[in-house]
Amino acid sequence: TGALSASATYYVGIKSAAGCSNSSRRSAAVTVNPIPAAPQLADATICEGTSANFDFSTINGSLRWYNDASTITPSFSGNVFNTGVLADNDTFFVSVIQSGCESQRTQVAALVTKLAAIPSASNTKVCEGLPATLTANSGSANIYWYSTLTGGSPVDSGSTITVNGITATTIYYAESR
């Protein structure tokens, strides 16, 4: 029998060397399951230094994750996959198993957005009551100035700002985005 494309039932009987047959036969059913369609998956976009969490728990079947399109052994099996911390883009090839049959592989990517460079800034000295000009540089990233080290809203933006009415030592923090 060649390759099967539909379920079928086969029967087996016994015939002796002398040509005598037993009238009783046994059946063997063969169920042919369809090859599932390749899974439709969405890429994940993350920030550099974080991990991508692919959650495809609503997909019918079990996913197999491969490092390339032709590897035989999956690197992970399951519908929820965490990449671990990434510094660069990474690509995975994923198939789905349904009723024991494996689909073609679909490519899915973890797209890493690089962090803006930490800005460089210089201390400035001014006489009491005079304006202070603050300058920071971070390549092509936008600079935002804060009066607190963490949290809060920017007090100004731009690579150079002027702060009027300085009467005491004041610290401003530059952040690049």
Beta strands, then each sheet from edge to edge (+ up, - down):
strand 1: 8-12
strand 2: 26-30
strand 3: 44-47
strand 4: 50-55
strand 5: 62-66
strand 6: 76-77
strand 7: 80-86
strand 8: 90-98
strand 9: 101-102
strand 10: 106-113
strand 11: 120-121
strand 12: 132-137
strand 13: 143-146
strand 14: 156-157
strand 15: 160-163
strand 16: 173-176
sheet 1: 1+ 2-
sheet 2: 3+ 10+ 8- 5+ 6-
sheet 3: 3+ 10+ 8- 9+
sheet 4: 4+ 7-
sheet 5: 11+ 12- 15+
sheet 6: 14+ 13- 16+
end
